[in-house]
Amino acid sequence: VNIEELIVPVPDERLDWLTKLYQPHKTVHATVDCLDLPGLSFADDHGRTAARRLLSQVRTVDLFVLVVGAYAADADPARDLNNLRTELLLADLELVCTRIERLEKQVNKPSKTQAQDKAELELQKRLQEAIESEKPIRSAIHNEQDLAVIRSLGFFTVKPMVVAINVAENQRDRKFDLSRTIDPQTQVVTLCAPLEYELSQLDPTSRKEFMTDLGITRPAAVQFMQSCYATLGLISFLTVGKDEVRAWPIPKGTTAHDAAGKVHSDIKRGFIRAETIAYADMQQYGDEKGCKAAGKMRLEGKGYIVQDGDIICYRFNV
């Protein structure tokens, strides 16, 4: 069974508004690279074996989106999530035990990495205890140093997760109690996939009218992607002009200098300043001229921490 690779544009209402304002030749959304797995079944040994084979191919991803169906009469999202969670824990336990066995042989042999191996062995045993207590590996990670040690091993339950519950159209407001199944910080989005697909195929005017008729204020797809973004610790800054309006994804906490390198290495190398307008100010005052008149354009230096929705024009010299 094939895993489908997709490049998914991130819906951003700010880009839509800025596109109307600037009328650029093109608008470029931030994108997320996705690996779409077919539905996994853990009902029997054959299903579990096939599921594990598929999961072994996605150990390097940054985020898991767990999609569970809730449209059938006998659907039980909490049960399905718990089954998947158990399988991920078991897969991680197998990897931890293999690693512990290898390290126990290494630590008794004098080597340049002996102290490092002993420290990792202690960490791996802590991870084993967490899993055997039915807790994800991330609950046993105490600091960035721990994370750096295990990053290359591809543990499943160290990765952040977003849960998407796929419901029937008449159940969009249904609430689900998943408190015993997932961590409190895990974001949950309820959506109706066929409806979201239908909305995505409409032009903006027709989409707005259809949403109004259904009493929808915003597509669930927008909330879903924002949940993924937030869970990954990403934000977007924006660049604007007649040629292009574009969203650039960066990790939260990125400086203006490092963000410049996202646009072009020459801009980072020759950085002078970042002329910055908050998106909310651009909306309030209508355009760049209005923002300048209101004193809302800021001149930021290399160390400025870029905020989500900042509209930035870089000045540079190379």
C-alpha positions in Angstrom: 0.0 0.0 0.0 1.4 3.4 -1.0 1.8 6.4 1.2 0.7 9.5 -0.6 3.0 12.6 -0.5 1.1 15.9 -0.5 2.1 19.6 -0.4 -0.8 21.3 1.4 -1.2 25.1 1.2 -2.0 26.6 4.6 -5.3 28.6 4.5 -4.6 32.2 5.6 -7.3 34.8 5.6 -4.7 37.5 6.0 -3.3 36.6 2.6 -6.7 36.8 1.1 -7.2 40.4 2.4 -3.7 41.5 1.3 -4.2 40.0 -2.1 -7.3 42.2 -2.6 -5.3 45.2 -1.4 -2.2 44.7 -3.5 -3.6 42.9 -6.5 -0.3 41.0 -7.0 0.7 38.8 -10.0 0.7 35.9 -7.6 -0.2 34.9 -4.1 1.9 32.2 -2.3 0.6 30.5 0.7 2.8 28.7 3.3 2.8 25.0 2.7 3.1 21.9 4.8 4.6 18.6 3.4 2.2 15.7 4.4 2.4 12.0 4.2 -1.1 10.6 3.9 -1.4 7.0 5.2 -4.4 4.8 4.4 -6.7 3.8 7.2 -5.0 1.6 9.8 -6.7 -1.4 11.4 -5.7 -3.1 14.6 -8.6 -5.5 14.7 -6.4 -8.6 14.1 -2.8 -9.7 13.7 -2.8 -9.1 10.0 -4.0 -5.6 10.4 -1.6 -4.8 13.1 1.3 -6.1 11.1 0.3 -4.0 8.1 -0.2 -0.9 10.2 3.2 -1.3 11.9 4.9 -1.7 8.5 3.3 1.6 7.3 4.1 3.4 10.5 7.7 2.4 10.3 8.0 4.5 7.1 6.9 7.8 8.8 9.2 7.8 11.9 10.9 11.0 10.6 7.8 13.3 10.5 7.5 16.3 12.9 3.8 15.9 13.7 1.2 13.2 13.7 -2.4 14.0 12.7 -4.7 11.3 14.0 -7.9 11.2 12.0 -10.7 9.2 13.5 -14.2 8.6 12.1 -17.3 9.5 14.1 -20.0 9.4 11.4 -21.2 5.8 11.9 -23.7 4.9 14.5 -21.3 2.6 16.3 -18.3 5.0 16.1 -16.2 5.4 19.2 -13.4 7.9 18.6 -12.0 7.5 22.2 -11.7 3.7 21.6 -10.1 4.1 18.2 -7.6 6.7 19.5 -6.8 4.5 22.4 -6.1 1.5 20.1 -3.8 3.7 18.0 -2.1 5.1 21.1 -1.5 1.6 22.4 0.1 0.5 19.1 2.4 3.5 19.0 3.5 2.8 22.6 4.2 -0.8 21.8 6.2 0.1 18.8 8.2 2.6 20.9 8.7 0.0 23.6 10.2 -2.5 21.2 12.6 0.1 20.0 13.5 1.2 23.5 14.2 -2.4 24.6 16.4 -3.0 21.6 18.4 0.2 22.4 18.7 -0.8 26.1 20.0 -4.2 25.2 22.6 -2.7 22.9 23.7 -0.1 25.4 24.1 -2.6 28.2 26.7 -4.4 26.1 28.5 -1.2 25.2 28.7 0.5 28.6 31.0 -2.2 30.1 33.6 -1.7 27.3 36.1 1.1 27.7 35.6 3.6 24.8 35.5 7.3 24.1 31.7 7.2 24.3 31.4 5.2 27.5 30.2 8.1 29.7 27.8 9.2 26.9 26.5 5.6 26.6 25.9 5.3 30.3 23.9 8.6 30.3 21.8 7.4 27.4 21.2 4.0 29.0 19.8 5.8 32.1 17.5 7.9 29.8 16.3 4.9 27.8 15.4 3.1 31.1 13.4 6.2 32.1 11.6 6.0 28.7 10.9 2.4 29.3 9.3 3.1 32.6 7.1 5.8 31.1 5.8 3.5 28.3 5.2 0.6 30.7 3.1 3.1 32.7 1.1 3.8 29.5 2.6 7.3 29.2 4.1 8.7 26.0 7.8 9.2 25.7 7.5 13.0 25.6 6.3 12.8 29.2 9.7 11.5 30.3 11.7 14.1 28.3 13.1 16.6 30.8 15.1 19.0 28.6 16.5 19.7 25.1 19.5 17.6 25.9 17.3 14.5 26.4 15.5 15.3 23.1 18.8 15.6 21.2 19.9 12.2 22.4 16.8 10.4 21.1 15.9 12.6 18.1 17.5 10.3 15.5 15.7 7.2 16.8 12.3 8.2 15.5 10.1 7.4 18.5 6.4 7.9 17.7 5.2 9.1 21.1 7.8 11.8 21.4 6.1 13.7 18.5 3.3 16.2 19.0 -0.1 15.3 17.8 -3.3 16.8 16.5 -6.6 14.9 16.5 -9.1 15.4 13.7 -12.5 13.9 14.3 -14.5 13.4 11.1 -18.2 13.7 11.7 -21.4 13.7 9.7 -22.6 17.1 8.5 -25.4 17.2 11.1 -23.0 16.5 13.9 -20.5 19.3 13.5 -21.3 20.7 16.9 -21.0 17.4 18.7 -18.5 17.2 21.6 -16.3 14.3 22.5 -14.7 13.4 25.8 -11.2 12.3 25.0 -9.7 13.3 28.3 -8.7 9.7 29.2 -7.1 9.1 25.8 -5.0 12.1 24.9 -2.8 14.7 26.7 -4.6 17.9 27.8 -2.4 19.9 25.5 -3.3 17.9 22.4 -5.5 20.0 20.1 -8.7 18.4 18.8 -10.5 19.6 15.7 -14.0 18.4 14.7 -14.8 18.5 10.9 -16.9 17.1 8.2 -14.5 16.1 5.5 -17.0 16.0 2.6 -18.3 19.4 3.5 -14.8 20.8 3.8 -13.9 19.4 0.4 -17.0 21.0 -1.1 -16.1 24.4 0.4 -12.6 24.2 -0.9 -13.9 23.8 -4.5 -16.0 27.0 -4.4 -14.8 30.5 -5.3 -14.5 32.9 -2.4 -17.9 34.6 -3.0 -19.8 31.3 -3.4 -18.0 29.9 -0.4 -19.0 32.8 1.8 -22.6 32.5 0.8 -22.7 28.7 1.3 -21.1 29.1 4.8 -23.6 31.8 5.7 -26.5 29.5 4.7 -25.0 26.7 6.9 -24.2 29.0 9.8 -20.4 28.4 9.5 -18.2 31.4 10.5 -15.0 29.8 9.1 -14.0 26.5 7.5 -12.8 23.9 9.9 -9.8 23.4 7.5 -8.5 26.8 8.6 -8.8 25.9 12.3 -7.2 22.5 11.6 -4.1 24.0 9.9 -3.8 26.6 12.6 -3.8 23.8 15.2 -1.1 22.0 13.3 0.9 25.2 13.0 0.6 26.0 16.7 1.5 22.5 17.7 4.6 22.6 15.5 5.5 26.0 17.0 5.3 27.7 13.7 4.2 31.3 12.8 4.0 33.1 9.5 5.4 36.5 8.5 4.2 38.2 5.3 5.8 40.0 2.4 3.8 42.2 0.1 4.0 43.9 -3.2 2.7 44.1 -6.8 4.7 41.1 -7.8 3.8 38.8 -5.0 2.0 38.5 -1.6 3.5 35.7 0.4 3.4 33.9 3.7 6.7 32.6 5.1 6.6 29.8 7.8 9.2 30.2 10.6 9.6 28.7 14.1 8.2 30.9 16.8 11.0 33.0 18.4 12.9 33.5 15.1 14.8 36.8 14.8 14.3 39.3 11.9 17.8 38.5 10.8 17.2 34.7 10.5 13.8 35.3 9.0 15.5 37.3 6.3 17.5 34.2 5.3 14.2 32.5 4.6 13.5 35.0 1.8 17.0 35.1 0.4 20.5 34.5 1.7 21.7 37.8 0.3 19.0 39.7 2.4 20.4 38.0 5.5 24.0 38.7 4.6 23.4 42.4 3.8 20.7 43.0 6.4 20.2 46.7 7.3 16.7 46.8 8.9 13.3 45.3 8.8 10.5 47.8 8.1 7.6 46.1 10.0 3.8 46.6 10.2 1.6 44.4 12.2 -1.2 42.8 10.1 -3.9 44.2 12.5 -2.5 47.7 12.0 -2.6 47.3 8.2 -6.2 46.2 8.4 -7.1 49.1 10.7 -5.4 51.9 8.7 -6.0 50.4 5.2 -2.6 50.5 3.6 1.1 51.2 4.1 0.6 54.9 3.7 -2.1 55.0 6.4 0.2 52.9 8.8 3.1 55.3 8.3 0.9 58.3 9.0 -0.3 56.7 12.2 3.2 55.8 13.2 2.6 52.1 12.9 5.6 51.2 10.7 8.5 50.1 12.9 12.2 49.9 12.0 13.4 46.7 13.6 17.0 45.4 13.9 18.6 42.0 13.6 17.6 40.8 17.0 13.9 41.6 16.8 11.7 38.6 17.4 9.3 38.3 14.5 5.6 38.0 15.5 2.9 36.1 13.7 1.4 38.2 11.0 4.2 40.8 10.8 4.4 42.4 7.3 8.0 42.9 6.7 10.0 44.8 4.0 13.7 44.2 4.3 16.3 46.8 3.6 19.7 45.3 2.7 23.0 46.0 0.9 25.3 43.4 -0.6 
